[in-house]
């Protein structure tokens, strides 16, 4: 059986609201976040944040930096 894969873009929702939705739905995915030339990623398993990276930051420090970004462009994948 082939595994179902998904990829998409989220629009018209704040990053904070989308993160709450991932937790409530217990999703496993990777978010690629861009905002004003900055790039970062957030990794979730079962709705829980398991990793984050941006620039030279990783882990909790990266996650805290990313969630402060305004006008974030969010791409979601199951990678």
Beta strands, then each sheet from edge to edge (+ up, - down):
strand 1: 7-10
strand 2: 29-35
strand 3: 38-45
strand 4: 48-54
strand 5: 57-58
strand 6: 73-77
sheet 1: 1+ 6- 2+ 3- 4+ 5-
end
